[in-house]
Amino acid sequence: MNIRESELFPTWSNPLAVNFPIKGKVTGSSHWQRVRYDVEVEETIYRLSAYADTSTLDENGDGEAYVFEKKDCMQHMNIAISVLIAEPFHAAGTILFNAVRIIPVVTYLAVTIFTADPSKEGILGQRTVSHIKEMGEQIWLSIANIIRTPYYLLGILVGTLFAFVDPLNGRKIVYSFEQAWNHNLDRKHSYWSVNGPQVHFAFEGGSEGKLGRHAFCIPGCYYPNAVAIYKNHQLVGMKTLGGRALSNVLVIEKKGCCS
């Protein structure tokens, strides 16, 4: 299910990196399986209920399925209303940011070229050539991000409206489009509108030298928070998105219109 980074970030060979991000089903309820698991936070164990999206399993019922935190109908509605209001501002901010970022990014790369020691690499050393190339790539990244923003905004708004009548599938649509908009960087690499920078968030790639590699998410609670492991259609285990095993995993009866 993973998309290679080369397919996600606009490049000369892949100019816009626009894709249809939804995997599996987004209609009906048969693919949603209610599960329960325990998670330990600061030596306290919490028992959580959630839904696993089994539509991404293979034909033998094997594979991994994203797990979405359980929410009641009112929570779903409140979040959907917030998304409808906030995402257009998110889109406007994205367009403005990408229009403005070209100047400081190109300036930064130019400074690194002119401050390089020519005695080590020569006038056109490998690092210099690499930075000249990256100038063009970063300019194109900003332009492409502006062009692709309306497509992903439309997908999010359609998914949000769908969430009013089909909360789980609508939530999946919204998360899928927003994460693809963020070049498939997940929530832990994002700045969450409600909870601020997440554990691996680094503006413009931080010290890793990966300019443009950061994300901003609004409905962070719409994102999956665990992964369920299936064998022959049977739940055999669960893990966090970071790979840590979860305990007391159990399939439970589905109840309620949204929860």
C-alpha positions in Angstrom: 0.0 0.0 0.0 3.0 2.3 0.4 3.7 4.8 -2.4 7.4 5.5 -3.1 8.6 8.9 -2.2 9.5 9.5 -5.8 5.9 9.2 -6.7 4.8 11.6 -4.0 7.0 14.6 -4.4 6.7 16.6 -7.6 9.8 16.1 -9.8 10.6 16.7 -13.5 9.7 13.1 -14.3 6.6 13.2 -12.1 5.5 16.8 -12.4 2.5 17.0 -10.1 2.5 13.8 -8.0 -1.3 13.9 -8.0 -2.9 10.5 -7.2 -6.2 9.1 -6.2 -5.3 8.2 -2.6 -8.1 6.0 -1.4 -7.2 2.3 -0.9 -10.0 -0.3 -0.5 -13.7 0.4 0.0 -15.4 3.6 0.9 -19.0 2.4 0.8 -20.9 0.0 3.0 -20.0 -1.3 6.5 -19.0 -4.9 6.0 -15.3 -4.0 5.8 -15.2 -2.3 9.2 -14.5 -4.6 12.1 -14.8 -3.4 15.7 -11.8 -4.2 17.7 -10.5 -3.6 21.2 -6.9 -3.3 22.6 -4.9 -2.0 25.5 -2.3 0.7 25.3 0.1 1.8 28.0 0.8 5.5 28.5 3.1 6.6 31.3 2.6 3.3 33.2 -1.2 3.6 32.9 -3.1 1.1 30.8 -6.0 2.3 28.7 -8.5 0.0 27.0 -9.6 1.4 23.7 -12.2 0.5 21.1 -11.7 1.1 17.4 -12.5 0.1 13.9 -10.2 -1.9 11.5 -10.5 -1.2 7.8 -10.3 -4.8 6.4 -11.0 -3.8 2.8 -7.2 -3.5 2.3 -6.5 -7.1 3.0 -5.7 -9.5 0.1 -8.0 -12.1 -1.3 -6.9 -14.6 1.3 -7.7 -12.3 4.1 -4.1 -11.7 4.9 -2.3 -8.4 5.5 -2.5 -5.3 7.6 -5.4 -3.0 8.2 -5.4 0.6 9.5 -7.2 1.0 12.8 -9.3 4.1 13.5 -10.2 5.3 17.0 -13.9 4.9 18.0 -15.9 8.1 18.0 -19.6 8.6 18.7 -22.0 10.3 16.3 -21.7 13.7 17.9 -17.9 13.7 17.8 -18.0 12.8 14.1 -20.4 15.6 13.3 -18.5 18.2 15.3 -15.2 17.3 13.6 -16.8 17.3 10.2 -18.2 20.8 10.7 -14.8 22.0 11.9 -13.1 20.5 8.8 -15.6 22.2 6.4 -14.8 25.5 8.0 -11.0 25.1 8.4 -9.8 23.3 5.3 -10.5 26.2 2.9 -8.2 28.4 5.1 -5.7 25.6 5.1 -5.8 25.6 1.3 -5.4 29.4 1.1 -2.5 29.2 3.6 -0.8 26.4 1.5 -1.0 28.5 -1.7 0.4 31.6 0.1 3.1 29.7 1.8 4.3 28.0 -1.3 4.3 31.3 -3.2 6.4 32.9 -0.6 8.8 30.1 0.3 10.6 30.2 -3.1 12.6 33.3 -2.3 14.1 32.2 1.1 14.7 28.6 -0.1 16.6 29.7 -3.2 18.5 32.3 -1.1 19.5 29.6 1.4 20.7 27.3 -1.4 22.6 30.2 -3.1 24.4 31.1 0.2 25.5 27.5 0.7 27.0 27.6 -2.8 28.9 30.9 -2.4 30.1 30.0 1.0 31.5 26.6 0.0 35.3 26.1 0.0 36.3 25.9 -3.8 39.6 24.4 -2.8 37.9 21.3 -1.6 35.4 20.7 -4.4 36.4 23.1 -7.2 34.3 25.9 -8.6 31.6 23.4 -9.8 32.0 20.7 -7.2 29.4 17.9 -6.6 27.8 19.8 -3.8 27.5 23.0 -5.9 25.9 21.2 -8.8 23.6 19.4 -6.5 22.4 22.7 -4.9 21.9 24.3 -8.3 19.7 21.3 -9.3 17.8 21.5 -6.0 17.0 25.2 -6.6 15.0 24.2 -9.7 13.4 21.3 -7.9 12.3 23.5 -5.0 10.9 26.2 -7.2 8.9 23.5 -9.1 7.8 21.8 -5.8 6.3 25.1 -4.7 4.5 25.7 -8.0 3.3 22.1 -8.1 2.0 22.4 -4.6 -0.1 25.4 -5.6 -1.5 23.7 -8.6 -2.4 20.5 -6.8 -4.0 22.1 -3.8 -7.6 22.6 -5.2 -7.8 18.9 -6.2 -7.0 17.7 -2.7 -9.2 20.3 -1.1 -12.1 19.2 -3.2 -11.5 15.5 -2.1 -11.5 16.5 1.5 -14.6 18.6 1.3 -16.5 15.8 -0.6 -15.3 13.3 2.1 -16.4 15.6 4.9 -19.9 16.0 3.4 -20.0 12.2 3.0 -19.1 11.8 6.6 -22.4 13.4 7.6 -24.2 10.3 6.3 -21.5 7.7 6.5 -19.1 8.7 9.2 -16.5 6.0 9.0 -16.1 5.9 5.3 -16.2 9.7 5.1 -13.5 9.9 7.7 -11.4 7.5 5.6 -11.8 9.7 2.5 -10.8 12.9 4.4 -7.7 11.3 6.0 -6.7 9.7 2.7 -6.9 13.0 0.7 -5.2 15.1 3.4 -2.3 12.7 3.9 -1.8 12.5 0.1 -1.9 16.3 0.0 0.9 16.2 2.5 2.9 13.9 0.2 1.9 10.9 2.3 3.7 12.2 5.4 1.6 10.8 8.3 0.4 12.5 11.4 3.5 11.9 13.5 5.5 14.0 10.9 2.8 16.7 10.9 2.0 19.9 12.6 -1.5 19.1 14.0 -3.8 22.1 14.2 -5.1 21.1 17.6 -2.1 19.5 19.3 0.8 21.3 17.6 4.0 19.7 16.3 4.0 15.9 16.5 7.0 13.8 17.5 8.7 13.7 14.1 7.6 17.1 12.7 10.5 19.1 11.3 9.8 22.3 9.4 11.3 22.2 5.9 12.9 18.8 6.8 14.7 20.3 9.8 18.4 19.3 10.1 18.0 16.4 7.7 18.4 18.6 4.7 15.0 17.5 3.1 13.5 20.8 2.1 9.7 20.7 1.8 9.4 17.6 3.9 6.9 18.6 6.5 3.1 18.4 6.8 0.1 20.1 8.3 -3.0 18.3 9.3 -6.4 19.6 10.6 -8.5 16.5 11.5 -5.6 14.6 13.1 -8.1 12.5 15.0 -9.5 11.2 11.7 -6.1 9.6 11.0 -5.4 5.9 11.9 -3.7 5.3 15.2 -2.8 1.6 15.0 -2.4 -1.3 12.6 -4.3 -4.6 12.8 -2.6 -7.8 11.6 -4.8 -10.5 9.9 -4.2 -14.0 8.8 -7.0 -15.9 6.9 -9.5 -13.1 7.8 -8.7 -13.6 11.5 -7.3 -10.9 13.7 -3.9 -12.2 15.1 -2.4 -9.1 16.5 -2.1 -5.3 16.5 0.7 -2.8 16.7 1.2 0.9 16.9 2.1 2.9 13.8 5.6 2.9 15.2 5.6 -0.9 15.3 5.2 -1.6 19.0 3.0 -4.6 19.8 -0.4 -3.9 21.5 -1.9 -6.3 24.1 -5.3 -7.8 24.8 -6.5 -7.5 21.2 -10.0 -8.7 20.7 -12.8 -8.5 18.0 -16.0 -7.2 19.6 -19.5 -6.7 18.4 -20.3 -3.6 16.4 -22.7 -1.3 18.1 -24.2 2.1 17.4 -24.6 4.2 14.3 -21.2 5.7 14.3 -19.2 4.4 17.2 
